Amino acid sequence: MPPELEGRPFLGMALLYHLTHFLSVAFPGRLTQFPRSPVSEIAAAAQDVCAWTWERLAGRLLRTRTQLDVESI
């Protein structure tokens, strides 16, 4: 956190950071300037997330969990 904001409420920007961090992990390479991504990059990645269906998301999570289980053996 920037020194001038230490000890002050910073919820709004913290939420934006966590959102953009999630997008950078969920869509590697999409936020090319993370953590200083322009709004256009954030909007495009967010639009893709909002287009996910529950079935697709659950399938991705299941595949990831299965891969992790296999790798740990």
C-alpha positions as protocol buffer text, in pm:
chain_id: "A"
residue {
  index: 1
  type: MET
  ca { x: 0 y: 0 z: 0 }
}
residue {
  index: 2
  type: PRO
  ca { x: 133 y: 347 z: -75 }
}
residue {
  index: 3
  type: PRO
  ca { x: 273 y: 512 z: 240 }
}
residue {
  index: 4
  type: GLU
  ca { x: 32 y: 808 z: 214 }
}
residue {
  index: 5
  type: LEU
  ca { x: -264 y: 567 z: 252 }
}
residue {
  index: 6
  type: GLU
  ca { x: -133 y: 361 z: 543 }
}
residue {
  index: 7
  type: GLY
  ca { x: -376 y: 354 z: 833 }
}
residue {
  index: 8
  type: ARG
  ca { x: -665 y: 492 z: 624 }
}
residue {
  index: 9
  type: PRO
  ca { x: -967 y: 307 z: 483 }
}
residue {
  index: 10
  type: PHE
  ca { x: -871 y: 166 z: 147 }
}
residue {
  index: 11
  type: LEU
  ca { x: -1148 y: -81 z: 68 }
}
residue {
  index: 12
  type: GLY
  ca { x: -1236 y: 47 z: -280 }
}
residue {
  index: 13
  type: MET
  ca { x: -889 y: 12 z: -426 }
}
residue {
  index: 14
  type: ALA
  ca { x: -825 y: -312 z: -238 }
}
residue {
  index: 15
  type: LEU
  ca { x: -1131 y: -465 z: -400 }
}
residue {
  index: 16
  type: LEU
  ca { x: -1014 y: -349 z: -744 }
}
residue {
  index: 17
  type: TYR
  ca { x: -671 y: -501 z: -681 }
}
residue {
  index: 18
  type: HIS
  ca { x: -819 y: -837 z: -578 }
}
residue {
  index: 19
  type: LEU
  ca { x: -1048 y: -839 z: -881 }
}
residue {
  index: 20
  type: THR
  ca { x: -764 y: -761 z: -1121 }
}
residue {
  index: 21
  type: HIS
  ca { x: -538 y: -1015 z: -950 }
}
residue {
  index: 22
  type: PHE
  ca { x: -805 y: -1283 z: -993 }
}
residue {
  index: 23
  type: LEU
  ca { x: -842 y: -1191 z: -1360 }
}
residue {
  index: 24
  type: SER
  ca { x: -465 y: -1208 z: -1410 }
}
residue {
  index: 25
  type: VAL
  ca { x: -463 y: -1561 z: -1263 }
}
residue {
  index: 26
  type: ALA
  ca { x: -781 y: -1682 z: -1434 }
}
residue {
  index: 27
  type: PHE
  ca { x: -676 y: -1540 z: -1772 }
}
residue {
  index: 28
  type: PRO
  ca { x: -296 y: -1554 z: -1786 }
}
residue {
  index: 29
  type: GLY
  ca { x: -160 y: -1304 z: -2035 }
}
residue {
  index: 30
  type: ARG
  ca { x: -483 y: -1104 z: -2067 }
}
residue {
  index: 31
  type: LEU
  ca { x: -387 y: -826 z: -1826 }
}
residue {
  index: 32
  type: THR
  ca { x: -56 y: -748 z: -1991 }
}
residue {
  index: 33
  type: GLN
  ca { x: 13 y: -444 z: -1774 }
}
residue {
  index: 34
  type: PHE
  ca { x: -100 y: -588 z: -1439 }
}
residue {
  index: 35
  type: PRO
  ca { x: -112 y: -439 z: -1179 }
}
residue {
  index: 36
  type: ARG
  ca { x: -150 y: -119 z: -1383 }
}
residue {
  index: 37
  type: SER
  ca { x: -386 y: -261 z: -1645 }
}
residue {
  index: 38
  type: PRO
  ca { x: -600 y: -14 z: -1838 }
}
residue {
  index: 39
  type: VAL
  ca { x: -975 y: -29 z: -1784 }
}
residue {
  index: 40
  type: SER
  ca { x: -1021 y: -168 z: -2137 }
}
residue {
  index: 41
  type: GLU
  ca { x: -817 y: -481 z: -2049 }
}
residue {
  index: 42
  type: ILE
  ca { x: -999 y: -527 z: -1720 }
}
residue {
  index: 43
  type: ALA
  ca { x: -1338 y: -487 z: -1890 }
}
residue {
  index: 44
  type: ALA
  ca { x: -1256 y: -741 z: -2163 }
}
residue {
  index: 45
  type: ALA
  ca { x: -1136 y: -1003 z: -1913 }
}
residue {
  index: 46
  type: ALA
  ca { x: -1435 y: -936 z: -1683 }
}
residue {
  index: 47
  type: GLN
  ca { x: -1670 y: -979 z: -1978 }
}
residue {
  index: 48
  type: ASP
  ca { x: -1520 y: -1323 z: -2042 }
}
residue {
  index: 49
  type: VAL
  ca { x: -1564 y: -1421 z: -1676 }
}
residue {
  index: 50
  type: CYS
  ca { x: -1926 y: -1307 z: -1678 }
}
residue {
  index: 51
  type: ALA
  ca { x: -1988 y: -1526 z: -1985 }
}
residue {
  index: 52
  type: TRP
  ca { x: -1884 y: -1845 z: -1802 }
}
residue {
  index: 53
  type: THR
  ca { x: -2164 y: -2089 z: -1729 }
}
residue {
  index: 54
  type: TRP
  ca { x: -2172 y: -2272 z: -1398 }
}
residue {
  index: 55
  type: GLU
  ca { x: -2117 y: -2603 z: -1580 }
}
residue {
  index: 56
  type: ARG
  ca { x: -1803 y: -2472 z: -1750 }
}
residue {
  index: 57
  type: LEU
  ca { x: -1665 y: -2331 z: -1426 }
}
residue {
  index: 58
  type: ALA
  ca { x: -1738 y: -2648 z: -1230 }
}
residue {
  index: 59
  type: GLY
  ca { x: -1578 y: -2856 z: -1506 }
}
residue {
  index: 60
  type: ARG
  ca { x: -1264 y: -2644 z: -1498 }
}
residue {
  index: 61
  type: LEU
  ca { x: -1241 y: -2668 z: -1121 }
}
residue {
  index: 62
  type: LEU
  ca { x: -1294 y: -3044 z: -1129 }
}
residue {
  index: 63
  type: ARG
  ca { x: -1026 y: -3093 z: -1396 }
}
residue {
  index: 64
  type: THR
  ca { x: -783 y: -2876 z: -1200 }
}
residue {
  index: 65
  type: ARG
  ca { x: -854 y: -3065 z: -877 }
}
residue {
  index: 66
  type: THR
  ca { x: -812 y: -3400 z: -1054 }
}
residue {
  index: 67
  type: GLN
  ca { x: -480 y: -3288 z: -1203 }
}
residue {
  index: 68
  type: LEU
  ca { x: -359 y: -3179 z: -861 }
}
residue {
  index: 69
  type: ASP
  ca { x: -461 y: -3513 z: -708 }
}
residue {
  index: 70
  type: VAL
  ca { x: -275 y: -3707 z: -978 }
}
residue {
  index: 71
  type: GLU
  ca { x: 36 y: -3488 z: -945 }
}
residue {
  index: 72
  type: SER
  ca { x: 49 y: -3541 z: -569 }
}
residue {
  index: 73
  type: ILE
  ca { x: 67 y: -3922 z: -601 }
}
